């Protein structure tokens, strides 16, 4: 079952986001298996919010094994994401 994740990270700046993307690419996870959509945006306070759609929670969990240490390394305060089953996707 597909899931949607929303990561609200109050301490993540756009520079930190860009660094995390580069680190994921260096780890071979620029386009991870199972991630269908990825959207990042700036909130009014300048922090980054990320929304992903994944084929399954298992594939997200596997990706998170690499993502979370990268976020910790660059100084992002880790906050549990909102995760929910997808009801519908309209392109």
C-alpha positions in Angstrom: 0.0 0.0 0.0 1.3 3.4 -0.9 2.0 5.9 1.9 2.5 9.6 2.1 5.1 11.2 4.5 5.3 14.8 5.6 8.5 15.8 7.3 8.3 19.2 9.0 11.8 20.0 10.1 12.0 23.4 12.0 15.8 23.5 12.0 16.4 22.6 8.4 17.4 25.4 6.1 17.5 25.2 2.3 21.3 24.9 2.5 20.9 21.9 4.8 18.3 20.4 2.5 20.6 20.8 -0.5 23.5 19.2 1.4 21.3 16.3 2.4 20.3 15.7 -1.2 24.0 15.7 -2.3 24.8 13.2 0.5 22.0 10.9 -0.5 23.2 11.1 -4.2 26.7 10.2 -3.0 25.3 7.2 -1.1 23.5 6.1 -4.3 20.1 7.1 -3.1 19.3 10.2 -5.2 16.4 8.2 -6.7 15.6 5.6 -4.0 13.7 2.5 -4.9 10.0 2.9 -4.0 9.8 6.7 -3.8 7.2 7.8 -6.3 7.1 11.5 -5.6 9.3 14.0 -3.7 8.4 17.6 -3.0 10.2 20.1 -0.9 9.1 23.6 0.0 10.0 26.5 2.2 7.7 27.5 5.1 7.2 31.1 6.1 9.9 30.8 8.8 12.5 29.6 6.2 12.5 26.0 7.3 12.0 23.2 4.9 9.0 20.8 4.7 9.3 17.6 2.6 6.4 15.5 1.3 7.1 12.1 -0.3 4.9 9.3 -1.6 6.3 5.8 -1.2 5.2 2.4 -2.6 5.3 1.0 0.9 6.4 1.7 4.5 9.0 -1.0 4.2 10.8 0.8 1.4 10.6 4.1 3.4 12.1 2.3 6.4 15.0 1.0 4.3 15.7 4.5 2.9 15.5 6.0 6.4 18.4 3.8 7.5 20.7 6.1 5.3 18.7 9.3 5.5 18.5 9.7 9.3 22.2 9.5 10.0 22.8 12.1 7.2 20.2 14.5 8.7 21.8 14.0 12.2 25.3 14.7 10.7 24.3 18.0 9.1 22.6 19.1 12.3 18.9 18.7 11.5 16.7 18.2 14.6 14.8 15.0 13.9 11.1 15.2 14.3 8.8 12.2 13.6 7.1 12.6 10.2 3.4 12.4 9.6 2.8 9.0 7.8 -0.5 7.9 6.4 -1.9 5.5 3.7 -2.6 7.2 0.4 -6.2 7.5 -0.6 -5.8 9.0 -4.0 -3.2 10.7 -6.3 -4.2 13.0 -9.1 -1.6 14.2 -11.6 
